[in-house]
């Protein structure tokens, strides 16, 4: 085992301290939470091995680490759960039998409609949207995560937005369903 180089170790410790929570959230949205920490550990192991490639700017470093984590996720999914798609778990409140306020029913209906529309998106569309919405990455950063050009990512994001909008427009109004429940 080679001795740790102080500069290398300091860079890694700073990266870990800064990015661990965001990378864990990134992984948790894509795999069962019980597996997310394992994926993140694998990602940081790869990051340690490739620390010389760490971009100098913090936001670029985060995107670089998301890219590594994405590859770890893809490697994991090629195993036993090859067919499991990448999904973002949307927290949807269970509809109450009698909502306290009319606005509560509207909010619940909207969440259910969004969750239904989200599940109808392809894994590619979900991933493009989640990098923008949940990870708050710029187009060049998200493109780096996916290993594509920024222009290609912007086109992918545009198509994903259109698909989500189309699914939302064609969804059955959940509000009516909620009001008609016994």
C-alpha positions in Angstrom: 0.0 0.0 0.0 1.4 3.3 -1.0 1.6 6.2 1.5 -1.1 8.9 1.2 0.1 12.1 -0.4 -1.1 15.1 1.7 -2.3 17.1 -1.3 -4.2 14.2 -2.8 -5.8 13.4 0.6 -6.7 17.0 1.3 -8.4 17.3 -2.1 -10.3 14.1 -1.6 -11.4 15.1 2.0 -12.6 18.4 0.8 -14.6 16.8 -2.1 -16.1 14.2 0.3 -17.1 16.8 2.9 -18.6 19.1 0.3 -20.3 16.6 -2.1 -21.4 13.6 0.0 -24.9 14.8 0.9 -25.7 15.8 -2.7 -24.3 12.6 -4.1 -26.3 10.5 -1.6 -29.5 12.4 -2.6 -28.6 11.8 -6.3 -28.2 8.0 -5.7 -31.2 7.7 -3.4 -33.5 9.1 -6.1 -32.3 6.4 -8.5 -32.0 3.3 -6.4 -33.6 1.8 -3.3 -32.4 3.9 -0.3 -30.9 0.8 1.3 -28.5 0.5 -1.7 -27.7 4.2 -2.2 -24.9 4.3 0.4 -23.2 1.4 -1.3 -23.3 3.1 -4.7 -22.0 6.3 -3.2 -19.1 4.4 -1.5 -18.3 2.9 -4.9 -18.4 6.4 -6.5 -16.1 7.9 -3.9 -13.7 5.0 -4.4 -13.5 5.7 -8.1 -13.2 9.4 -7.3 -10.2 8.6 -5.0 -8.5 6.6 -7.7 -9.1 9.4 -10.3 -8.6 12.4 -8.0 -6.0 13.9 -10.4 -8.9 14.4 -12.8 -11.0 16.5 -10.3 -12.1 19.7 -12.0 -10.9 22.9 -10.1 -14.3 24.5 -9.8 -16.7 23.3 -7.1 -19.8 23.0 -9.3 -17.8 21.2 -12.0 -16.4 18.9 -9.4 -19.9 18.1 -8.3 -21.0 17.3 -11.9 -17.9 15.2 -12.3 -18.8 13.2 -9.2 -22.4 12.8 -10.4 -21.1 11.4 -13.6 -19.0 8.8 -11.7 -22.0 8.0 -9.5 -24.1 7.6 -12.6 -21.7 5.1 -14.0 -21.7 3.2 -10.7 -25.4 3.1 -10.8 -25.4 1.8 -14.3 -22.9 -0.9 -13.3 -25.2 -1.8 -10.4 -28.3 -2.0 -12.6 -26.5 -4.3 -15.0 -26.4 -6.9 -12.3 -29.4 -8.6 -10.8 -31.8 -5.8 -11.5 -30.9 -5.2 -15.1 -34.3 -4.2 -16.2 -35.0 -1.8 -13.3 -35.3 1.7 -14.7 -33.9 4.7 -13.1 -36.7 6.6 -11.4 -37.1 9.5 -9.1 -39.3 8.8 -6.1 -41.8 11.5 -5.8 -43.3 12.0 -2.4 -47.0 11.8 -2.9 -49.2 12.3 0.1 -52.0 9.8 0.5 -55.3 11.4 -0.2 -57.5 11.9 2.8 -61.1 10.7 2.7 -62.2 14.2 3.5 -59.7 16.9 2.8 -59.6 19.7 5.4 -59.6 22.4 2.7 -60.5 22.6 -1.0 -56.9 23.6 -1.7 -55.6 20.4 -0.1 -57.5 18.3 -2.6 -56.2 20.4 -5.5 -52.6 20.0 -4.2 -53.0 16.2 -3.8 -54.6 15.9 -7.2 -51.7 17.8 -8.8 -49.1 15.6 -7.1 -50.9 12.5 -8.2 -51.1 13.8 -11.7 -47.4 14.7 -11.8 -46.4 11.3 -10.3 -48.5 9.5 -12.9 -47.0 11.5 -15.7 -43.5 11.0 -14.4 -43.9 7.2 -14.4 -44.9 7.4 -18.1 -41.7 9.1 -19.1 -38.8 7.0 -20.4 -35.7 6.6 -18.2 -33.8 9.0 -20.5 -36.5 11.7 -20.1 -36.6 11.2 -16.3 -32.8 11.5 -16.1 -32.7 14.6 -18.2 -35.3 16.3 -16.1 -34.0 15.2 -12.7 -30.5 16.5 -13.4 -32.0 19.9 -14.1 -34.8 20.0 -11.5 -33.3 18.0 -8.6 -29.6 18.3 -9.0 -29.7 21.9 -10.2 -27.0 21.3 -12.8 -26.3 23.6 -15.8 -26.6 22.2 -19.3 -22.8 21.7 -19.6 -22.6 20.1 -16.2 -25.6 17.7 -16.9 -24.1 16.9 -20.3 -20.8 16.0 -18.6 -22.7 13.6 -16.3 -24.4 11.9 -19.2 -21.3 11.9 -21.4 -22.9 14.0 -24.2 -22.6 17.5 -25.6 -24.3 20.4 -23.9 -26.4 21.0 -27.1 -27.5 17.3 -27.1 -28.5 17.6 -23.4 -30.5 20.8 -24.1 -32.4 19.0 -26.9 -32.9 16.0 -24.6 -34.2 18.2 -21.8 -36.6 20.1 -24.2 -38.0 16.7 -25.4 -38.4 15.5 -21.8 -40.3 18.7 -20.8 -42.6 18.3 -23.8 -43.2 14.7 -23.0 -44.0 15.5 -19.4 -46.3 18.3 -20.5 -48.1 16.0 -23.0 -48.6 13.4 -20.3 -50.0 16.0 -17.9 -52.4 17.3 -20.5 -53.7 13.8 -21.3 -54.0 12.6 -17.8 -57.4 12.0 -16.3 -58.2 14.7 -13.8 -57.5 13.2 -10.4 -59.4 15.9 -8.6 -62.7 14.5 -10.0 -61.7 11.0 -8.8 -60.9 12.3 -5.3 -64.2 14.2 -5.0 -66.2 11.1 -6.1 -64.6 8.8 -3.5 -67.1 7.6 -0.8 
